Amino acid sequence: MTAQHRILLVDDDPSILRLAQFCLEARGLTVILAEDGDRALDLLRDEDFDLVVLDLMLPGKNGFEVLAILRSSQRNAEVPVYILSARASDEVREQAEAAGANGYIRKPFDPEGLADTVVQAIT
């Protein structure tokens, strides 16, 4: 695994961002952080990512809105998106999949499990 793999991590909780960033960078990934949906969309407009890990409950545009915009863009329509959320009901999970999410990681997450999931998704 080389640092060339770029992950966009989107969450409004700084402690989650730091923990996930630490775990993913320990696996040799480059992690870019966004604290809300609008910032994530700005980054996606200007940069390339191998995977987006996206919280659903965000200030500004929520995760479903970000996912819809992402899936409708020519530039990022094929970028894998994994939802990271405490909203773990079957209904929410099905909504995320129907909206185009490639996977779902439930909060609170196991740091090693998150890293394993991300690495598996990009290899």
C-alpha positions, 0 to 999 in steps of 0.5 A: 500500500502506498501513500498515493491512495487518497481518501476523503474523510467527511465528518463534523466530529473532530475526534472521529476525524482524528481517530480515523485519520490516524488509523488510515494514515498508519496504513500508508493512505493519504487522508484529506479531511472535510468537516461538512458537506460543502467543504467535501464538495469543494474538495471533490471539485478540485481533487481526485480521491480513491474513496470517500468516507462520508457521515450522513449527519453533517452541517450544510449539505448532509451526506445524502445530498453530497452523495447525490451530487457526487453520483450526478457528476461526471468527474466523481460518479464512479468514486466509491463512497462508504457511509460512516454513521451512527444511523444504523437502521436497516432503512437508513442503510437501504437508503444509502445503498439506493443513493449509490453508497458502496458500503456502510460503516457503523459508528462507533467504529473499530479503528482497525476494522475501519482501516481494513474496510477502507484498504479492502475497498481500494485494492 
